Amino acid sequence: MIIIDTIEKMREWSGKQHQQGRSIGLVPTMGRLHAGHMSLVNKSLETSGSTVASVFVNPLQFGENEDLDSYPVDLDSDEAMLSAAGVDVMFIPTKSALCPKGIKTFVQVEEITEYLCGKSRPDLFRGVATIVLKLFNIVKPQYAFFGEKDWQQLAVIETLVTDLNLDLEIVRGPLMRESDGLAMSSRNHYLTELDRQAAQSISTALKEAKEQIKSGEHSAEKIQAGIRRNIEKQPNTRIDYISLCDPVSFQECAAIGDSTLIALAVHVGKARLIDNCLVRRD
Amino acid sequence: MIIIDTIEKMREWSGKQHQQGRSIGLVPTMGRLHAGHMSLVNKSLETSGSTVASVFVNPLQFGENEDLDSYPVDLDSDEAMLSAAGVDVMFIPTKSALCPKGIKTFVQVEEITEYLCGKSRPDLFRGVATIVLKLFNIVKPQYAFFGEKDWQQLAVIETLVTDLNLDLEIVRGPLMRESDGLAMSSRNHYLTELDRQAAQSISTALKEAKEQIKSGEHSAEKIQAGIRRNIEKQPNTRIDYISLCDPVSFQECAAIGDSTLIALAVHVGKARLIDNCLVRRD
């Protein structure tokens, strides 16, 4: 595996792949890799002629009082995992190169960013869209891989690709869970042992919601109340949002339909965790 | 010359050029072509392996009370001019294809768009940046050509290319003038004979400002007042702005420096005309 840390060298490497007719798969990450990331990496290794995994903690997607400074970093562990998987390039651009102080150009995806995480974190998706577009322009992949844990992010990136006529395919990977059900996330490193027990209530609440729906409960209000009760009875939890919504427009639903997204964000100790699942009226 | 009117066919044609190792030059226009556009076309023909001229009246860059509906269109004349010049492709995407109703993604260049035309026309540069980026992504040119008549637009596009790491070169063409000095513009078609005479005062005022500076006048305020007097004494004129500013940041200058831009926008009859020149302290 080659490690590339400048935009120029990345561009050069990509140019050579294209000349040789080899397709490129890109897995953009913020590092501190886990099995969720690696499932995307493996998908890329199966799909693409060569695979680039980028590791960049994107300062543009953090708000002022968020966890940019404490975001977990472990480049050695990331390198070992990517190398063992057979990735071709680990791309680790510097902050000053990818996100220089004088940057003036930003990409905004409207409407669908007014809900869920976009509502709680108003800088988030502008930052994601801008840096992801920059990575696309540098790496020039034919495929880019994103996980469904960040469901709304995926929608933002798919919209960006369509609207800006980008010539690449977005490939979705499923949300991956720890053995106790907790959605895999680099931010799980923030959790103390006690927090971790409390955090389990998030996936448990989603599971119970699914069972409720299977038993014929279709009221969004009632299902939401059930999830809320389940999580609030745990210590150290503070719910940011619980939304039952359309999985494309993110508009709230009054009742479970043919395809409804249950998405939620919960602060547990120092971590803000998100989770989601798709449900349907049987 | 081939005329291409779909994004898919344009993409296909570009792909073939790249496969054959031929570079592409793109001249994006809103049509109603004049010698100013054609000087950019000729620059592209000299520089690029093949030349694409796009004609698209971009609805995103017009404000609500602006001239989108009356903007001059003459595709037959445009086609004849481009074909005679030896252009390879005239790209005329439809409004519904390039700018579909559900479009949610927009590109915003900040700071430098707060001045001059960006101040008077708040939708302008967001619309320009978004559609120009889409054209770049579809045509994938190595070179793109823009005229210095739209000096601020050029700065916006150069900033966009740098900030988003686009792999192409922006080539500037000089502002072209009619024999009486009027800056060439498709919007000159709006002028009646009387307006046309009044409009001449814009370039005359710039010429006199240059002479004033040569004679040692460096006060931005005094030079601006001179330009204003020159234009205001003509009938049917209404000044939008006259700015003496830095040619990169567009911040106002108090005095002429090593490189100062004089930029102005003036309503003459139904037309809003812009002009500019670069001046320096001798």
Interface residues (C-beta under 8 A of the other chain):
Chain A: I7 R11 I103 K104 T105 F106 V107 Q108 V109 E110 E111 I112 A129 T130 L133 K134 N137 I138 K140 T159 L160 D163 L164 N165 L166 D167
Chain B: I7 R11 I103 K104 T105 F106 V107 Q108 V109 E110 E111 I112 A129 T130 L133 K134 N137 I138 K140 T159 L160 D163 L164 N165 L166 D167
